[in-house]
Amino acid sequence: MDLQLGGKRIFISGSTQGIGFAVASACATEGANVIINGRESAGVECAVARLQTTSPSSQVSGIAADLTDAGGVQSLLDNLGPVDVLVNNVGQFDVRPFMEISDEAWQRYVDVNLMSGVRLARGLLDGMLTRNWGRVIFIGTESAVDVPGDMIHYGATKAASLAVSNGLAKLTRGTGVTVNTVLGGPTYSDGVARVVETIASARAVPTDDLKQGMVRGTSLLQRFIEPEEIADVVTYLASPRSSAINGAALRADGGVLTTLL
């Protein structure tokens, strides 16, 4: 299927590795013009070089910007220009006891997981509405629906992001713009892989054994999801082919959530 992404300008926040990079790679393969983002210039340049090698026919560029504060987002927007597709991917998570998370830490999670997407959408959505075509996609998580007790800060901020996505979709009524969220399940991203490898080393157990042991009991896949599997869903949503999907939370959770809807 031709996803008709050729020439579309797509910006993915937090895309030097993991799910973000997988989305950038999938979109570049479809012929889109992809803009990579990360906090450090070196990481952005490395990611751009990788994509230019694997997708030489696509235009690939990058912008280094820290999206944890309003100034960083505005600096990025000043240099970005209009885009056809915004993928709000950047996020922060870890496993921490609720009682140990300070107000400062809570604010950091709010700024990264919620406000980065709010600020980027506020800066880019109006242009999409004016041009009568665009896609805003939030990379969400099943933890926004079934909030883990040891990641309340993560689940709560991602639940707020899910609400923003649903509300923004209502602003697109009758236009060619859509806003959706992809609810990913436990994914073996670069960050997760590093955590698993560190724990395996500390426990002196094989990494693959620990990885398999961490698979949720409710998972229908009975394995971690690969970043590319999330990226395939995002790439479809970014395309003109997905025109009938708006205001939705699409589950790519591997069956971890046990609810019917």
C-alpha positions as CSV (number, residue, x, y, z in Angstrom):
1,M,0.0,0.0,0.0
2,D,1.3,3.4,-0.9
3,L,0.8,5.6,2.2
4,Q,1.1,8.8,0.1
5,L,3.6,10.3,2.4
6,G,6.0,11.4,-0.3
7,G,7.1,15.0,0.2
8,K,5.2,15.4,3.5
9,R,7.2,17.3,6.1
10,I,7.2,15.3,9.4
11,F,8.6,16.4,12.7
12,I,9.2,13.8,15.5
13,S,10.2,15.0,18.9
14,G,12.7,12.9,20.9
15,S,13.6,10.9,17.8
16,T,17.3,10.2,18.0
17,Q,16.6,6.6,19.3
18,G,13.9,4.3,20.3
19,I,10.3,4.6,19.1
20,G,10.9,8.1,17.8
21,F,13.8,7.0,15.6
22,A,11.8,4.0,14.4
23,V,9.0,6.4,13.4
24,A,11.4,8.7,11.6
25,S,12.9,5.7,9.8
26,A,9.5,4.3,8.7
27,C,8.3,7.8,7.5
28,A,11.6,8.3,5.6
29,T,11.2,5.0,3.9
30,E,7.8,6.1,2.7
31,G,9.5,9.2,1.1
32,A,8.6,11.8,3.7
33,N,10.9,14.7,4.6
34,V,11.8,13.9,8.2
35,I,13.0,16.3,10.9
36,I,14.8,14.6,13.8
37,N,15.0,16.1,17.2
38,G,17.0,15.5,20.4
39,R,18.6,17.5,23.1
40,E,22.2,17.2,22.0
41,S,23.6,18.2,18.6
42,A,25.9,15.2,18.4
43,G,23.0,12.7,18.9
44,V,20.9,14.5,16.3
45,E,23.7,14.5,13.8
46,C,24.3,10.8,14.3
47,A,20.6,10.0,13.9
48,V,20.4,12.1,10.7
49,A,23.4,10.4,9.3
50,R,21.9,7.0,10.0
51,L,18.7,7.9,8.2
52,Q,20.5,9.4,5.2
53,T,22.3,6.1,4.8
54,T,19.1,3.9,5.0
55,S,16.8,6.3,3.1
56,P,19.0,8.2,0.7
57,S,16.1,9.4,-1.5
58,S,14.4,11.2,1.4
59,Q,15.2,14.6,2.9
60,V,16.4,14.2,6.4
61,S,17.4,17.0,8.7
62,G,17.6,17.6,12.5
63,I,17.1,20.3,15.1
64,A,18.7,20.0,18.6
65,A,16.4,21.5,21.2
66,D,15.6,20.8,24.8
67,L,11.8,20.5,25.0
68,T,11.6,20.5,28.8
69,D,10.8,24.2,29.0
70,A,8.9,26.8,27.0
71,G,12.0,28.6,25.8
72,G,13.4,25.4,24.3
73,V,10.2,24.7,22.5
74,Q,9.9,28.2,21.2
75,S,13.5,28.1,19.9
76,L,12.7,24.9,18.0
77,L,9.5,26.4,16.6
78,D,11.4,29.5,15.4
79,N,13.7,27.3,13.4
80,L,11.3,24.6,12.3
81,G,8.8,26.2,10.1
82,P,5.4,24.6,9.0
83,V,5.1,20.9,9.1
84,D,2.4,18.5,7.7
85,V,2.8,16.0,10.6
86,L,3.7,16.5,14.2
87,V,4.6,13.4,16.2
88,N,4.7,14.2,19.9
89,N,7.1,11.4,21.0
90,V,9.4,12.8,23.6
91,G,8.8,11.5,27.1
92,Q,10.3,10.5,30.3
93,F,9.6,7.5,32.5
94,D,11.1,5.5,35.4
95,V,10.0,3.3,38.2
96,R,9.9,5.2,41.4
97,P,7.9,5.0,44.7
98,F,5.2,7.7,44.8
99,M,6.4,8.9,48.3
100,E,9.9,9.7,47.0
101,I,8.9,11.9,44.1
102,S,9.4,15.6,44.9
103,D,7.4,18.5,43.5
104,E,10.4,19.4,41.4
105,A,10.4,15.9,39.9
106,W,6.7,16.0,39.3
107,Q,7.1,19.3,37.4
108,R,9.8,17.8,35.2
109,Y,7.4,14.9,34.2
110,V,4.6,17.4,33.5
111,D,6.9,19.5,31.4
112,V,8.3,16.6,29.3
113,N,5.3,14.3,29.1
114,L,2.5,16.8,28.9
115,M,3.6,20.4,28.2
116,S,6.1,19.6,25.4
117,G,3.2,18.2,23.3
118,V,0.9,21.1,24.4
119,R,3.5,23.7,23.3
120,L,4.3,22.0,20.0
121,A,0.6,21.6,19.1
122,R,-0.1,25.2,20.0
123,G,2.7,26.3,17.7
124,L,1.9,24.0,14.7
125,L,-1.8,23.1,14.7
126,D,-3.1,26.5,13.5
127,G,-1.0,26.3,10.4
128,M,-2.4,22.8,9.6
129,L,-5.9,24.1,10.0
130,T,-5.2,27.1,7.7
131,R,-3.8,24.7,5.1
132,N,-6.7,22.3,5.7
133,W,-4.4,19.3,6.1
134,G,-2.3,17.9,8.8
135,R,-1.7,15.2,11.4
136,V,-0.9,15.5,15.1
137,I,0.0,12.2,16.7
138,F,0.7,11.7,20.4
139,I,2.8,8.7,21.4
140,G,0.9,7.4,24.5
141,T,1.0,4.4,26.7
142,E,-1.3,1.8,28.2
143,S,-0.1,3.2,31.5
144,A,-2.3,6.2,30.9
145,V,-5.3,3.8,31.0
146,D,-4.1,1.4,33.7
147,V,-1.8,3.5,35.8
148,P,1.0,1.4,37.5
149,G,1.4,1.9,41.3
150,D,5.1,2.3,40.8
151,M,4.9,4.8,37.9
152,I,2.0,7.0,39.0
153,H,3.9,10.1,37.9
154,Y,4.3,8.6,34.4
155,G,0.7,7.3,34.1
156,A,-0.8,10.5,35.3
157,T,1.1,12.8,33.0
158,K,0.4,10.5,30.0
159,A,-3.3,10.4,30.9
160,A,-3.3,14.2,30.8
161,S,-1.6,14.1,27.4
162,L,-4.3,11.6,26.2
163,A,-7.0,14.1,27.3
164,V,-5.3,16.9,25.4
165,S,-5.1,14.8,22.3
166,N,-8.9,14.1,22.5
167,G,-9.7,17.7,23.1
168,L,-7.5,19.0,20.2
169,A,-9.3,16.7,17.8
170,K,-12.5,18.6,18.5
171,L,-10.8,21.7,17.1
172,T,-10.4,20.0,13.7
173,R,-14.1,19.4,13.0
174,G,-14.8,19.4,9.3
175,T,-11.2,19.9,8.2
176,G,-8.5,17.7,6.8
177,V,-6.6,17.7,10.1
178,T,-6.7,14.8,12.5
179,V,-5.3,14.4,16.1
180,N,-4.9,10.9,17.5
181,T,-2.9,9.0,20.2
182,V,-1.2,5.6,19.9
183,L,-1.4,3.7,23.2
184,G,1.8,1.7,23.1
185,G,2.4,-1.3,25.3
186,P,5.7,-2.4,27.0
187,T,8.2,-1.7,24.2
188,Y,11.9,-2.8,24.1
189,S,13.2,0.7,23.3
190,D,16.9,1.7,23.8
191,G,16.1,3.1,27.2
192,V,14.3,-0.1,28.3
193,A,17.1,-2.2,26.9
194,R,19.7,-0.3,29.0
195,V,17.7,-0.8,32.1
196,V,17.2,-4.5,31.5
197,E,20.9,-5.0,30.7
198,T,21.9,-3.1,33.9
199,I,19.6,-5.2,36.1
200,A,20.7,-8.4,34.4
201,S,24.4,-7.5,35.0
202,A,23.7,-6.7,38.7
203,R,21.9,-10.0,39.2
204,A,24.4,-12.0,37.1
205,V,21.6,-13.5,35.0
206,P,21.3,-13.7,31.2
207,T,19.7,-10.6,29.7
208,D,17.3,-12.6,27.5
209,D,16.0,-14.6,30.5
210,L,15.4,-11.4,32.5
211,K,13.7,-9.7,29.5
212,Q,11.3,-12.6,29.1
213,G,10.6,-12.7,32.8
214,M,9.6,-9.1,32.7
215,V,6.8,-9.7,30.2
216,R,3.4,-8.9,31.7
217,G,1.1,-11.8,32.5
218,T,-1.8,-10.1,30.6
219,S,0.2,-9.7,27.4
220,L,-1.2,-11.6,24.5
221,L,2.0,-11.3,22.6
222,Q,4.0,-12.7,25.5
223,R,7.0,-10.6,24.5
224,F,8.1,-7.0,24.4
225,I,6.8,-4.9,21.5
226,E,9.5,-3.8,19.1
227,P,9.8,0.0,18.4
228,E,9.2,-0.7,14.7
229,E,5.8,-2.2,15.5
230,I,4.7,1.0,17.1
231,A,6.2,3.0,14.3
232,D,4.1,1.1,11.7
233,V,0.9,2.3,13.4
234,V,2.2,5.8,13.7
235,T,3.2,6.0,10.0
236,Y,-0.2,4.9,8.9
237,L,-1.8,7.5,11.1
238,A,0.5,10.1,9.6
239,S,-0.7,9.3,6.1
240,P,-3.6,10.6,4.1
241,R,-4.9,7.0,4.2
242,S,-6.0,7.4,7.8
243,S,-8.4,10.3,7.1
244,A,-11.4,8.6,8.9
245,I,-9.5,8.2,12.2
246,N,-9.7,11.3,14.4
247,G,-9.9,11.8,18.2
248,A,-9.0,8.2,18.7
249,A,-6.7,6.3,21.1
250,L,-5.4,3.4,19.1
251,R,-4.1,0.5,21.1
252,A,-0.8,-1.0,20.0
253,D,-0.3,-2.6,23.4
254,G,0.1,-6.3,22.5
255,G,-3.1,-7.1,24.4
256,V,-1.7,-6.0,27.8
257,L,-4.9,-4.0,28.6
258,T,-7.7,-6.3,29.5
259,T,-10.6,-4.0,28.8
260,L,-12.9,-4.5,25.8
261,L,-12.4,-0.9,24.5
